């Protein structure tokens, strides 16, 4: 995997982290949305680790 792709994945990972934090700040967080975001974040983390 090239460095540009890894950086793009890291950027997307950070963006998901921010969205998760933002959703957790809401009075009634959407648990289904949080689960999807966390699953996607983990998938990206695993992809980065496998690079």
ModelCIF file with pLDDT and N, C-alpha, C, O atoms, coordinates in Angstrom:
data_MODEL
#
_entry.id   MODEL 
#
_entity.id                         1 
_entity.type                       polymer 
_entity.pdbx_number_of_molecules   1 
#
_entity_poly.entity_id                      1 
_entity_poly.type                           'polypeptide(L)' 
_entity_poly.nstd_linkage                   no 
_entity_poly.nstd_monomer                   no 
_entity_poly.pdbx_seq_one_letter_code       
;(UNK)(UNK)(UNK)(UNK)(UNK)(UNK)(UNK)(UNK)(UNK)(UNK)(UNK)(UNK)(UNK)(UNK)(UNK)(UNK)
(UNK)(UNK)(UNK)(UNK)(UNK)(UNK)(UNK)(UNK)(UNK)(UNK)(UNK)(UNK)(UNK)(UNK)(UNK)(UNK)
(UNK)(UNK)(UNK)(UNK)(UNK)(UNK)(UNK)(UNK)(UNK)(UNK)(UNK)(UNK)(UNK)(UNK)(UNK)(UNK)
(UNK)(UNK)(UNK)
;
_entity_poly.pdbx_seq_one_letter_code_can   XXXXXXXXXXXXXXXXXXXXXXXXXXXXXXXXXXXXXXXXXXXXXXXXXXX 
_entity_poly.pdbx_strand_id                 A 
#
loop_
_entity_poly_seq.entity_id 
_entity_poly_seq.num 
_entity_poly_seq.mon_id 
_entity_poly_seq.hetero 
1 1  UNK n 
1 2  UNK n 
1 3  UNK n 
1 4  UNK n 
1 5  UNK n 
1 6  UNK n 
1 7  UNK n 
1 8  UNK n 
1 9  UNK n 
1 10 UNK n 
1 11 UNK n 
1 12 UNK n 
1 13 UNK n 
1 14 UNK n 
1 15 UNK n 
1 16 UNK n 
1 17 UNK n 
1 18 UNK n 
1 19 UNK n 
1 20 UNK n 
1 21 UNK n 
1 22 UNK n 
1 23 UNK n 
1 24 UNK n 
1 25 UNK n 
1 26 UNK n 
1 27 UNK n 
1 28 UNK n 
1 29 UNK n 
1 30 UNK n 
1 31 UNK n 
1 32 UNK n 
1 33 UNK n 
1 34 UNK n 
1 35 UNK n 
1 36 UNK n 
1 37 UNK n 
1 38 UNK n 
1 39 UNK n 
1 40 UNK n 
1 41 UNK n 
1 42 UNK n 
1 43 UNK n 
1 44 UNK n 
1 45 UNK n 
1 46 UNK n 
1 47 UNK n 
1 48 UNK n 
1 49 UNK n 
1 50 UNK n 
1 51 UNK n 
#
_struct_asym.id          A 
_struct_asym.entity_id   1 
#
loop_
_ma_qa_metric.id 
_ma_qa_metric.mode 
_ma_qa_metric.name 
_ma_qa_metric.software_group_id 
_ma_qa_metric.type 
1 global pLDDT . pLDDT 
2 local  pLDDT . pLDDT 
#
_ma_qa_metric_global.metric_id      1 
_ma_qa_metric_global.metric_value   95.92 
_ma_qa_metric_global.model_id       1 
_ma_qa_metric_global.ordinal_id     1 
#
loop_
_ma_qa_metric_local.label_asym_id 
_ma_qa_metric_local.label_comp_id 
_ma_qa_metric_local.label_seq_id 
_ma_qa_metric_local.metric_id 
_ma_qa_metric_local.metric_value 
_ma_qa_metric_local.model_id 
_ma_qa_metric_local.ordinal_id 
A UNK 1  2 74.00 1 1  
A UNK 2  2 91.00 1 2  
A UNK 3  2 94.00 1 3  
A UNK 4  2 95.00 1 4  
A UNK 5  2 95.00 1 5  
A UNK 6  2 95.00 1 6  
A UNK 7  2 97.00 1 7  
A UNK 8  2 97.00 1 8  
A UNK 9  2 97.00 1 9  
A UNK 10 2 97.00 1 10 
A UNK 11 2 98.00 1 11 
A UNK 12 2 98.00 1 12 
A UNK 13 2 98.00 1 13 
A UNK 14 2 97.00 1 14 
A UNK 15 2 98.00 1 15 
A UNK 16 2 98.00 1 16 
A UNK 17 2 97.00 1 17 
A UNK 18 2 98.00 1 18 
A UNK 19 2 98.00 1 19 
A UNK 20 2 98.00 1 20 
A UNK 21 2 98.00 1 21 
A UNK 22 2 97.00 1 22 
A UNK 23 2 97.00 1 23 
A UNK 24 2 97.00 1 24 
A UNK 25 2 97.00 1 25 
A UNK 26 2 96.00 1 26 
A UNK 27 2 96.00 1 27 
A UNK 28 2 97.00 1 28 
A UNK 29 2 97.00 1 29 
A UNK 30 2 97.00 1 30 
A UNK 31 2 97.00 1 31 
A UNK 32 2 98.00 1 32 
A UNK 33 2 98.00 1 33 
A UNK 34 2 98.00 1 34 
A UNK 35 2 98.00 1 35 
A UNK 36 2 98.00 1 36 
A UNK 37 2 98.00 1 37 
A UNK 38 2 98.00 1 38 
A UNK 39 2 98.00 1 39 
A UNK 40 2 98.00 1 40 
A UNK 41 2 98.00 1 41 
A UNK 42 2 98.00 1 42 
A UNK 43 2 98.00 1 43 
A UNK 44 2 98.00 1 44 
A UNK 45 2 97.00 1 45 
A UNK 46 2 97.00 1 46 
A UNK 47 2 95.00 1 47 
A UNK 48 2 94.00 1 48 
A UNK 49 2 94.00 1 49 
A UNK 50 2 90.00 1 50 
A UNK 51 2 75.00 1 51 
#
loop_
_atom_site.group_PDB 
_atom_site.id 
_atom_site.type_symbol 
_atom_site.label_atom_id 
_atom_site.label_alt_id 
_atom_site.label_comp_id 
_atom_site.label_asym_id 
_atom_site.label_entity_id 
_atom_site.label_seq_id 
_atom_site.pdbx_PDB_ins_code 
_atom_site.Cartn_x 
_atom_site.Cartn_y 
_atom_site.Cartn_z 
_atom_site.occupancy 
_atom_site.B_iso_or_equiv 
_atom_site.pdbx_formal_charge 
_atom_site.auth_seq_id 
_atom_site.auth_comp_id 
_atom_site.auth_asym_id 
_atom_site.auth_atom_id 
_atom_site.pdbx_PDB_model_num 
ATOM 1   N N  . UNK A 1 1  ? 0.849   -1.176 0.000  1.00 74.00 ? 1  UNK A N  1 
ATOM 2   C CA . UNK A 1 1  ? 0.000   0.000  0.000  1.00 74.00 ? 1  UNK A CA 1 
ATOM 3   C C  . UNK A 1 1  ? 0.896   1.242  0.000  1.00 74.00 ? 1  UNK A C  1 
ATOM 4   O O  . UNK A 1 1  ? 1.885   1.305  0.730  1.00 74.00 ? 1  UNK A O  1 
ATOM 5   N N  . UNK A 1 2  ? 0.543   2.212  -0.815 1.00 91.00 ? 2  UNK A N  1 
ATOM 6   C CA . UNK A 1 2  ? 1.400   3.398  -0.861 1.00 91.00 ? 2  UNK A CA 1 
ATOM 7   C C  . UNK A 1 2  ? 1.091   4.364  0.278  1.00 91.00 ? 2  UNK A C  1 
ATOM 8   O O  . UNK A 1 2  ? 0.033   4.300  0.904  1.00 91.00 ? 2  UNK A O  1 
ATOM 9   N N  . UNK A 1 3  ? 2.030   5.248  0.525  1.00 94.00 ? 3  UNK A N  1 
ATOM 10  C CA . UNK A 1 3  ? 1.935   6.174  1.661  1.00 94.00 ? 3  UNK A CA 1 
ATOM 11  C C  . UNK A 1 3  ? 0.716   7.086  1.563  1.00 94.00 ? 3  UNK A C  1 
ATOM 12  O O  . UNK A 1 3  ? 0.099   7.399  2.580  1.00 94.00 ? 3  UNK A O  1 
ATOM 13  N N  . UNK A 1 4  ? 0.361   7.516  0.350  1.00 95.00 ? 4  UNK A N  1 
ATOM 14  C CA . UNK A 1 4  ? -0.788  8.409  0.183  1.00 95.00 ? 4  UNK A CA 1 
ATOM 15  C C  . UNK A 1 4  ? -2.076  7.706  0.608  1.00 95.00 ? 4  UNK A C  1 
ATOM 16  O O  . UNK A 1 4  ? -2.948  8.319  1.225  1.00 95.00 ? 4  UNK A O  1 
ATOM 17  N N  . UNK A 1 5  ? -2.193  6.428  0.281  1.00 95.00 ? 5  UNK A N  1 
ATOM 18  C CA . UNK A 1 5  ? -3.394  5.674  0.658  1.00 95.00 ? 5  UNK A CA 1 
ATOM 19  C C  . UNK A 1 5  ? -3.466  5.513  2.180  1.00 95.00 ? 5  UNK A C  1 
ATOM 20  O O  . UNK A 1 5  ? -4.536  5.648  2.773  1.00 95.00 ? 5  UNK A O  1 
ATOM 21  N N  . UNK A 1 6  ? -2.341  5.228  2.796  1.00 95.00 ? 6  UNK A N  1 
ATOM 22  C CA . UNK A 1 6  ? -2.300  5.080  4.255  1.00 95.00 ? 6  UNK A CA 1 
ATOM 23  C C  . UNK A 1 6  ? -2.691  6.399  4.931  1.00 95.00 ? 6  UNK A C  1 
ATOM 24  O O  . UNK A 1 6  ? -3.440  6.405  5.908  1.00 95.00 ? 6  UNK A O  1 
ATOM 25  N N  . UNK A 1 7  ? -2.179  7.505  4.406  1.00 97.00 ? 7  UNK A N  1 
ATOM 26  C CA . UNK A 1 7  ? -2.528  8.818  4.982  1.00 97.00 ? 7  UNK A CA 1 
ATOM 27  C C  . UNK A 1 7  ? -4.014  9.100  4.818  1.00 97.00 ? 7  UNK A C  1 
ATOM 28  O O  . UNK A 1 7  ? -4.641  9.654  5.720  1.00 97.00 ? 7  UNK A O  1 
ATOM 29  N N  . UNK A 1 8  ? -4.583  8.726  3.676  1.00 97.00 ? 8  UNK A N  1 
ATOM 30  C CA . UNK A 1 8  ? -6.024  8.911  3.452  1.00 97.00 ? 8  UNK A CA 1 
ATOM 31  C C  . UNK A 1 8  ? -6.826  8.090  4.457  1.00 97.00 ? 8  UNK A C  1 
ATOM 32  O O  . UNK A 1 8  ? -7.833  8.559  4.986  1.00 97.00 ? 8  UNK A O  1 
ATOM 33  N N  . UNK A 1 9  ? -6.378  6.870  4.716  1.00 97.00 ? 9  UNK A N  1 
ATOM 34  C CA . UNK A 1 9  ? -7.055  6.029  5.710  1.00 97.00 ? 9  UNK A CA 1 
ATOM 35  C C  . UNK A 1 9  ? -6.945  6.638  7.105  1.00 97.00 ? 9  UNK A C  1 
ATOM 36  O O  . UNK A 1 9  ? -7.911  6.627  7.869  1.00 97.00 ? 9  UNK A O  1 
ATOM 37  N N  . UNK A 1 10 ? -5.779  7.166  7.433  1.00 97.00 ? 10 UNK A N  1 
ATOM 38  C CA . UNK A 1 10 ? -5.602  7.796  8.758  1.00 97.00 ? 10 UNK A CA 1 
ATOM 39  C C  . UNK A 1 10 ? -6.498  9.025  8.903  1.00 97.00 ? 10 UNK A C  1 
ATOM 40  O O  . UNK A 1 10 ? -7.052  9.272  9.975  1.00 97.00 ? 10 UNK A O  1 
ATOM 41  N N  . UNK A 1 11 ? -6.637  9.784  7.834  1.00 98.00 ? 11 UNK A N  1 
ATOM 42  C CA . UNK A 1 11 ? -7.509  10.957 7.860  1.00 98.00 ? 11 UNK A CA 1 
ATOM 43  C C  . UNK A 1 11 ? -8.962  10.541 8.056  1.00 98.00 ? 11 UNK A C  1 
ATOM 44  O O  . UNK A 1 11 ? -9.692  11.144 8.844  1.00 98.00 ? 11 UNK A O  1 
ATOM 45  N N  . UNK A 1 12 ? -9.370  9.509  7.334  1.00 98.00 ? 12 UNK A N  1 
ATOM 46  C CA . UNK A 1 12 ? -10.742 9.013  7.473  1.00 98.00 ? 12 UNK A CA 1 
ATOM 47  C C  . UNK A 1 12 ? -10.964 8.474  8.882  1.00 98.00 ? 12 UNK A C  1 
ATOM 48  O O  . UNK A 1 12 ? -12.031 8.681  9.461  1.00 98.00 ? 12 UNK A O  1 
ATOM 49  N N  . UNK A 1 13 ? -9.965  7.784  9.442  1.00 98.00 ? 13 UNK A N  1 
ATOM 50  C CA . UNK A 1 13 ? -10.036 7.239  10.803 1.00 98.00 ? 13 UNK A CA 1 
ATOM 51  C C  . UNK A 1 13 ? -10.237 8.369  11.809 1.00 98.00 ? 13 UNK A C  1 
ATOM 52  O O  . UNK A 1 13 ? -11.067 8.264  12.711 1.00 98.00 ? 13 UNK A O  1 
ATOM 53  N N  . UNK A 1 14 ? -9.474  9.448  11.648 1.00 97.00 ? 14 UNK A N  1 
ATOM 54  C CA . UNK A 1 14 ? -9.592  10.599 12.548 1.00 97.00 ? 14 UNK A CA 1 
ATOM 55  C C  . UNK A 1 14 ? -10.962 11.260 12.411 1.00 97.00 ? 14 UNK A C  1 
ATOM 56  O O  . UNK A 1 14 ? -11.548 11.701 13.400 1.00 97.00 ? 14 UNK A O  1 
ATOM 57  N N  . UNK A 1 15 ? -11.461 11.325 11.192 1.00 98.00 ? 15 UNK A N  1 
ATOM 58  C CA . UNK A 1 15 ? -12.786 11.902 10.965 1.00 98.00 ? 15 UNK A CA 1 
ATOM 59  C C  . UNK A 1 15 ? -13.877 11.089 11.642 1.00 98.00 ? 15 UNK A C  1 
ATOM 60  O O  . UNK A 1 15 ? -14.806 11.646 12.227 1.00 98.00 ? 15 UNK A O  1 
ATOM 61  N N  . UNK A 1 16 ? -13.761 9.777  11.562 1.00 98.00 ? 16 UNK A N  1 
ATOM 62  C CA . UNK A 1 16 ? -14.729 8.915  12.234 1.00 98.00 ? 16 UNK A CA 1 
ATOM 63  C C  . UNK A 1 16 ? -14.644 9.093  13.745 1.00 98.00 ? 16 UNK A C  1 
ATOM 64  O O  . UNK A 1 16 ? -15.666 9.101  14.431 1.00 98.00 ? 16 UNK A O  1 
ATOM 65  N N  . UNK A 1 17 ? -13.435 9.233  14.259 1.00 97.00 ? 17 UNK A N  1 
ATOM 66  C CA . UNK A 1 17 ? -13.242 9.453  15.691 1.00 97.00 ? 17 UNK A CA 1 
ATOM 67  C C  . UNK A 1 17 ? -13.952 10.736 16.128 1.00 97.00 ? 17 UNK A C  1 
ATOM 68  O O  . UNK A 1 17 ? -14.593 10.775 17.179 1.00 97.00 ? 17 UNK A O  1 
ATOM 69  N N  . UNK A 1 18 ? -13.831 11.771 15.319 1.00 98.00 ? 18 UNK A N  1 
ATOM 70  C CA . UNK A 1 18 ? -14.492 13.044 15.630 1.00 98.00 ? 18 UNK A CA 1 
ATOM 71  C C  . UNK A 1 18 ? -16.006 12.903 15.583 1.00 98.00 ? 18 UNK A C  1 
ATOM 72  O O  . UNK A 1 18 ? -16.705 13.454 16.433 1.00 98.00 ? 18 UNK A O  1 
ATOM 73  N N  . UNK A 1 19 ? -16.521 12.170 14.599 1.00 98.00 ? 19 UNK A N  1 
ATOM 74  C CA . UNK A 1 19 ? -17.975 11.965 14.496 1.00 98.00 ? 19 UNK A CA 1 
ATOM 75  C C  . UNK A 1 19 ? -18.506 11.167 15.673 1.00 98.00 ? 19 UNK A C  1 
ATOM 76  O O  . UNK A 1 19 ? -19.600 11.433 16.170 1.00 98.00 ? 19 UNK A O  1 
ATOM 77  N N  . UNK A 1 20 ? -17.720 10.175 16.122 1.00 98.00 ? 20 UNK A N  1 
ATOM 78  C CA . UNK A 1 20 ? -18.130 9.378  17.285 1.00 98.00 ? 20 UNK A CA 1 
ATOM 79  C C  . UNK A 1 20 ? -18.181 10.266 18.525 1.00 98.00 ? 20 UNK A C  1 
ATOM 80  O O  . UNK A 1 20 ? -19.140 10.207 19.295 1.00 98.00 ? 20 UNK A O  1 
ATOM 81  N N  . UNK A 1 21 ? -17.155 11.082 18.717 1.00 98.00 ? 21 UNK A N  1 
ATOM 82  C CA . UNK A 1 21 ? -17.125 11.984 19.874 1.00 98.00 ? 21 UNK A CA 1 
ATOM 83  C C  . UNK A 1 21 ? -18.294 12.968 19.819 1.00 98.00 ? 21 UNK A C  1 
ATOM 84  O O  . UNK A 1 21 ? -18.931 13.243 20.836 1.00 98.00 ? 21 UNK A O  1 
ATOM 85  N N  . UNK A 1 22 ? -18.566 13.490 18.632 1.00 97.00 ? 22 UNK A N  1 
ATOM 86  C CA . UNK A 1 22 ? -19.674 14.442 18.464 1.00 97.00 ? 22 UNK A CA 1 
ATOM 87  C C  . UNK A 1 22 ? -21.010 13.780 18.783 1.00 97.00 ? 22 UNK A C  1 
ATOM 88  O O  . UNK A 1 22 ? -21.849 14.372 19.462 1.00 97.00 ? 22 UNK A O  1 
ATOM 89  N N  . UNK A 1 23 ? -21.210 12.573 18.302 1.00 97.00 ? 23 UNK A N  1 
ATOM 90  C CA . UNK A 1 23 ? -22.464 11.860 18.554 1.00 97.00 ? 23 UNK A CA 1 
ATOM 91  C C  . UNK A 1 23 ? -22.622 11.561 20.046 1.00 97.00 ? 23 UNK A C  1 
ATOM 92  O O  . UNK A 1 23 ? -23.731 11.622 20.577 1.00 97.00 ? 23 UNK A O  1 
ATOM 93  N N  . UNK A 1 24 ? -21.526 11.240 20.719 1.00 97.00 ? 24 UNK A N  1 
ATOM 94  C CA . UNK A 1 24 ? -21.583 10.946 22.154 1.00 97.00 ? 24 UNK A CA 1 
ATOM 95  C C  . UNK A 1 24 ? -21.940 12.177 22.983 1.00 97.00 ? 24 UNK A C  1 
ATOM 96  O O  . UNK A 1 24 ? -22.412 12.044 24.112 1.00 97.00 ? 24 UNK A O  1 
ATOM 97  N N  . UNK A 1 25 ? -21.722 13.367 22.438 1.00 97.00 ? 25 UNK A N  1 
ATOM 98  C CA . UNK A 1 25 ? -22.041 14.602 23.157 1.00 97.00 ? 25 UNK A CA 1 
ATOM 99  C C  . UNK A 1 25 ? -23.520 14.960 23.094 1.00 97.00 ? 25 UNK A C  1 
ATOM 100 O O  . UNK A 1 25 ? -23.995 15.791 23.869 1.00 97.00 ? 25 UNK A O  1 
ATOM 101 N N  . UNK A 1 26 ? -24.245 14.339 22.176 1.00 96.00 ? 26 UNK A N  1 
ATOM 102 C CA . UNK A 1 26 ? -25.672 14.633 22.053 1.00 96.00 ? 26 UNK A CA 1 
ATOM 103 C C  . UNK A 1 26 ? -26.417 14.113 23.274 1.00 96.00 ? 26 UNK A C  1 
ATOM 104 O O  . UNK A 1 26 ? -25.988 13.144 23.901 1.00 96.00 ? 26 UNK A O  1 
ATOM 105 N N  . UNK A 1 27 ? -27.537 14.758 23.615 1.00 96.00 ? 27 UNK A N  1 
ATOM 106 C CA . UNK A 1 27 ? -28.321 14.290 24.770 1.00 96.00 ? 27 UNK A CA 1 
ATOM 107 C C  . UNK A 1 27 ? -28.780 12.834 24.628 1.00 96.00 ? 27 UNK A C  1 
ATOM 108 O O  . UNK A 1 27 ? -28.752 12.074 25.596 1.00 96.00 ? 27 UNK A O  1 
ATOM 109 N N  . UNK A 1 28 ? -29.201 12.451 23.420 1.00 97.00 ? 28 UNK A N  1 
ATOM 110 C CA . UNK A 1 28 ? -29.626 11.070 23.169 1.00 97.00 ? 28 UNK A CA 1 
ATOM 111 C C  . UNK A 1 28 ? -28.863 10.534 21.964 1.00 97.00 ? 28 UNK A C  1 
ATOM 112 O O  . UNK A 1 28 ? -29.364 10.585 20.841 1.00 97.00 ? 28 UNK A O  1 
ATOM 113 N N  . UNK A 1 29 ? -27.664 10.023 22.186 1.00 97.00 ? 29 UNK A N  1 
ATOM 114 C CA . UNK A 1 29 ? -26.862 9.516  21.067 1.00 97.00 ? 29 UNK A CA 1 
ATOM 115 C C  . UNK A 1 29 ? -27.574 8.381  20.335 1.00 97.00 ? 29 UNK A C  1 
ATOM 116 O O  . UNK A 1 29 ? -28.255 7.562  20.951 1.00 97.00 ? 29 UNK A O  1 
ATOM 117 N N  . UNK A 1 30 ? -27.410 8.344  19.028 1.00 97.00 ? 30 UNK A N  1 
ATOM 118 C CA . UNK A 1 30 ? -27.966 7.288  18.194 1.00 97.00 ? 30 UNK A CA 1 
ATOM 119 C C  . UNK A 1 30 ? -27.038 6.074  18.303 1.00 97.00 ? 30 UNK A C  1 
ATOM 120 O O  . UNK A 1 30 ? -25.965 6.046  17.700 1.00 97.00 ? 30 UNK A O  1 
ATOM 121 N N  . UNK A 1 31 ? -27.461 5.086  19.068 1.00 97.00 ? 31 UNK A N  1 
ATOM 122 C CA . UNK A 1 31 ? -26.592 3.935  19.323 1.00 97.00 ? 31 UNK A CA 1 
ATOM 123 C C  . UNK A 1 31 ? -26.327 3.120  18.059 1.00 97.00 ? 31 UNK A C  1 
ATOM 124 O O  . UNK A 1 31 ? -25.243 2.557  17.906 1.00 97.00 ? 31 UNK A O  1 
ATOM 125 N N  . UNK A 1 32 ? -27.293 3.049  17.161 1.00 98.00 ? 32 UNK A N  1 
ATOM 126 C CA . UNK A 1 32 ? -27.085 2.316  15.906 1.00 98.00 ? 32 UNK A CA 1 
ATOM 127 C C  . UNK A 1 32 ? -26.028 3.022  15.054 1.00 98.00 ? 32 UNK A C  1 
ATOM 128 O O  . UNK A 1 32 ? -25.164 2.372  14.466 1.00 98.00 ? 32 UNK A O  1 
ATOM 129 N N  . UNK A 1 33 ? -26.100 4.345  14.992 1.00 98.00 ? 33 UNK A N  1 
ATOM 130 C CA . UNK A 1 33 ? -25.107 5.117  14.251 1.00 98.00 ? 33 UNK A CA 1 
ATOM 131 C C  . UNK A 1 33 ? -23.728 4.950  14.882 1.00 98.00 ? 33 UNK A C  1 
ATOM 132 O O  . UNK A 1 33 ? -22.739 4.761  14.174 1.00 98.00 ? 33 UNK A O  1 
ATOM 133 N N  . UNK A 1 34 ? -23.661 5.018  16.195 1.00 98.00 ? 34 UNK A N  1 
ATOM 134 C CA . UNK A 1 34 ? -22.382 4.843  16.890 1.00 98.00 ? 34 UNK A CA 1 
ATOM 135 C C  . UNK A 1 34 ? -21.784 3.472  16.593 1.00 98.00 ? 34 UNK A C  1 
ATOM 136 O O  . UNK A 1 34 ? -20.579 3.357  16.370 1.00 98.00 ? 34 UNK A O  1 
ATOM 137 N N  . UNK A 1 35 ? -22.603 2.451  16.587 1.00 98.00 ? 35 UNK A N  1 
ATOM 138 C CA . UNK A 1 35 ? -22.109 1.099  16.303 1.00 98.00 ? 35 UNK A CA 1 
ATOM 139 C C  . UNK A 1 35 ? -21.538 1.021  14.888 1.00 98.00 ? 35 UNK A C  1 
ATOM 140 O O  . UNK A 1 35 ? -20.483 0.424  14.677 1.00 98.00 ? 35 UNK A O  1 
ATOM 141 N N  . UNK A 1 36 ? -22.232 1.623  13.919 1.00 98.00 ? 36 UNK A N  1 
ATOM 142 C CA . UNK A 1 36 ? -21.743 1.615  12.527 1.00 98.00 ? 36 UNK A CA 1 
ATOM 143 C C  . UNK A 1 36 ? -20.429 2.381  12.408 1.00 98.00 ? 36 UNK A C  1 
ATOM 144 O O  . UNK A 1 36 ? -19.495 1.924  11.748 1.00 98.00 ? 36 UNK A O  1 
ATOM 145 N N  . UNK A 1 37 ? -20.359 3.546  13.048 1.00 98.00 ? 37 UNK A N  1 
ATOM 146 C CA . UNK A 1 37 ? -19.150 4.355  12.980 1.00 98.00 ? 37 UNK A CA 1 
ATOM 147 C C  . UNK A 1 37 ? -17.968 3.623  13.610 1.00 98.00 ? 37 UNK A C  1 
ATOM 148 O O  . UNK A 1 37 ? -16.867 3.625  13.059 1.00 98.00 ? 37 UNK A O  1 
ATOM 149 N N  . UNK A 1 38 ? -18.196 3.001  14.757 1.00 98.00 ? 38 UNK A N  1 
ATOM 150 C CA . UNK A 1 38 ? -17.125 2.280  15.441 1.00 98.00 ? 38 UNK A CA 1 
ATOM 151 C C  . UNK A 1 38 ? -16.663 1.074  14.622 1.00 98.00 ? 38 UNK A C  1 
ATOM 152 O O  . UNK A 1 38 ? -15.470 0.775  14.571 1.00 98.00 ? 38 UNK A O  1 
ATOM 153 N N  . UNK A 1 39 ? -17.604 0.385  13.985 1.00 98.00 ? 39 UNK A N  1 
ATOM 154 C CA . UNK A 1 39 ? -17.251 -0.762 13.156 1.00 98.00 ? 39 UNK A CA 1 
ATOM 155 C C  . UNK A 1 39 ? -16.400 -0.321 11.966 1.00 98.00 ? 39 UNK A C  1 
ATOM 156 O O  . UNK A 1 39 ? -15.411 -0.973 11.631 1.00 98.00 ? 39 UNK A O  1 
ATOM 157 N N  . UNK A 1 40 ? -16.783 0.779  11.335 1.00 98.00 ? 40 UNK A N  1 
ATOM 158 C CA . UNK A 1 40 ? -16.024 1.309  10.201 1.00 98.00 ? 40 UNK A CA 1 
ATOM 159 C C  . UNK A 1 40 ? -14.633 1.764  10.654 1.00 98.00 ? 40 UNK A C  1 
ATOM 160 O O  . UNK A 1 40 ? -13.642 1.531  9.963  1.00 98.00 ? 40 UNK A O  1 
ATOM 161 N N  . UNK A 1 41 ? -14.568 2.410  11.813 1.00 98.00 ? 41 UNK A N  1 
ATOM 162 C CA . UNK A 1 41 ? -13.285 2.871  12.350 1.00 98.00 ? 41 UNK A CA 1 
ATOM 163 C C  . UNK A 1 41 ? -12.360 1.682  12.603 1.00 98.00 ? 41 UNK A C  1 
ATOM 164 O O  . UNK A 1 41 ? -11.170 1.748  12.294 1.00 98.00 ? 41 UNK A O  1 
ATOM 165 N N  . UNK A 1 42 ? -12.887 0.611  13.156 1.00 98.00 ? 42 UNK A N  1 
ATOM 166 C CA . UNK A 1 42 ? -12.092 -0.587 13.413 1.00 98.00 ? 42 UNK A CA 1 
ATOM 167 C C  . UNK A 1 42 ? -11.615 -1.212 12.103 1.00 98.00 ? 42 UNK A C  1 
ATOM 168 O O  . UNK A 1 42 ? -10.469 -1.652 12.011 1.00 98.00 ? 42 UNK A O  1 
ATOM 169 N N  . UNK A 1 43 ? -12.478 -1.256 11.095 1.00 98.00 ? 43 UNK A N  1 
ATOM 170 C CA . UNK A 1 43 ? -12.099 -1.815 9.799  1.00 98.00 ? 43 UNK A CA 1 
ATOM 171 C C  . UNK A 1 43 ? -10.928 -1.035 9.198  1.00 98.00 ? 43 UNK A C  1 
ATOM 172 O O  . UNK A 1 43 ? -9.986  -1.619 8.661  1.00 98.00 ? 43 UNK A O  1 
ATOM 173 N N  . UNK A 1 44 ? -11.003 0.277  9.298  1.00 98.00 ? 44 UNK A N  1 
ATOM 174 C CA . UNK A 1 44 ? -9.927  1.122  8.767  1.00 98.00 ? 44 UNK A CA 1 
ATOM 175 C C  . UNK A 1 44 ? -8.645  0.905  9.564  1.00 98.00 ? 44 UNK A C  1 
ATOM 176 O O  . UNK A 1 44 ? -7.559  0.821  8.991  1.00 98.00 ? 44 UNK A O  1 
ATOM 177 N N  . UNK A 1 45 ? -8.773  0.816  10.881 1.00 97.00 ? 45 UNK A N  1 
ATOM 178 C CA . UNK A 1 45 ? -7.583  0.580  11.727 1.00 97.00 ? 45 UNK A CA 1 
ATOM 179 C C  . UNK A 1 45 ? -6.908  -0.732 11.344 1.00 97.00 ? 45 UNK A C  1 
ATOM 180 O O  . UNK A 1 45 ? -5.682  -0.796 11.253 1.00 97.00 ? 45 UNK A O  1 
ATOM 181 N N  . UNK A 1 46 ? -7.703  -1.780 11.117 1.00 97.00 ? 46 UNK A N  1 
ATOM 182 C CA . UNK A 1 46 ? -7.148  -3.070 10.721 1.00 97.00 ? 46 UNK A CA 1 
ATOM 183 C C  . UNK A 1 46 ? -6.485  -2.995 9.346  1.00 97.00 ? 46 UNK A C  1 
ATOM 184 O O  . UNK A 1 46 ? -5.457  -3.630 9.112  1.00 97.00 ? 46 UNK A O  1 
ATOM 185 N N  . UNK A 1 47 ? -7.077  -2.219 8.441  1.00 95.00 ? 47 UNK A N  1 
ATOM 186 C CA . UNK A 1 47 ? -6.500  -2.062 7.113  1.00 95.00 ? 47 UNK A CA 1 
ATOM 187 C C  . UNK A 1 47 ? -5.151  -1.346 7.199  1.00 95.00 ? 47 UNK A C  1 
ATOM 188 O O  . UNK A 1 47 ? -4.199  -1.707 6.507  1.00 95.00 ? 47 UNK A O  1 
ATOM 189 N N  . UNK A 1 48 ? -5.085  -0.329 8.056  1.00 94.00 ? 48 UNK A N  1 
ATOM 190 C CA . UNK A 1 48 ? -3.825  0.404  8.241  1.00 94.00 ? 48 UNK A CA 1 
ATOM 191 C C  . UNK A 1 48 ? -2.771  -0.536 8.840  1.00 94.00 ? 48 UNK A C  1 
ATOM 192 O O  . UNK A 1 48 ? -1.621  -0.546 8.399  1.00 94.00 ? 48 UNK A O  1 
ATOM 193 N N  . UNK A 1 49 ? -3.161  -1.312 9.830  1.00 94.00 ? 49 UNK A N  1 
ATOM 194 C CA . UNK A 1 49 ? -2.232  -2.226 10.499 1.00 94.00 ? 49 UNK A CA 1 
ATOM 195 C C  . UNK A 1 49 ? -1.714  -3.299 9.540  1.00 94.00 ? 49 UNK A C  1 
ATOM 196 O O  . UNK A 1 49 ? -0.576  -3.751 9.667  1.00 94.00 ? 49 UNK A O  1 
ATOM 197 N N  . UNK A 1 50 ? -2.529  -3.694 8.607  1.00 90.00 ? 50 UNK A N  1 
ATOM 198 C CA . UNK A 1 50 ? -2.131  -4.718 7.657  1.00 90.00 ? 50 UNK A CA 1 
ATOM 199 C C  . UNK A 1 50 ? -1.279  -4.188 6.516  1.00 90.00 ? 50 UNK A C  1 
ATOM 200 O O  . UNK A 1 50 ? -0.784  -4.958 5.693  1.00 90.00 ? 50 UNK A O  1 
ATOM 201 N N  . UNK A 1 51 ? -1.107  -2.869 6.467  1.00 75.00 ? 51 UNK A N  1 
ATOM 202 C CA . UNK A 1 51 ? -0.348  -2.262 5.357  1.00 75.00 ? 51 UNK A CA 1 
ATOM 203 C C  . UNK A 1 51 ? 1.131   -2.502 5.483  1.00 75.00 ? 51 UNK A C  1 
ATOM 204 O O  . UNK A 1 51 ? 1.903   -2.058 4.633  1.00 75.00 ? 51 UNK A O  1 
#
